[in-house]
Amino acid sequence: MSEWKKIQTQKDIDELMEYFYGFHDTCINSISYVSGNKVNEDRSMVFGTLDDYKLNIVFDSQWKSQIELCFTGVRRMHLVGLED
């Protein structure tokens, strides 16, 4: 996971799906979310821009080692576990 490749077109999506075997036999290893929001030293609130909202998901696969996807502009996510 040393370089990022932007996914912008259907061709990019198709290449990702082919490279990672359609995410077959793949599981989520970890998720990390950063909003870009923070409280300054003077205790004032600073809100991040849309590009500051980032969701990183690391996937493990039985076919490939790992892949990490970074989604920007994420304002909401819904995650449901296996037994839910």
Secondary structure, DSSP 8 states (H G I E B T S, - for coil): --------SHHHHHHHHHHTGGGTTEEEEEEEEE---EE-TTS-EE---GGG-EEEEEEEESSSSEEEEEEES--------TT-
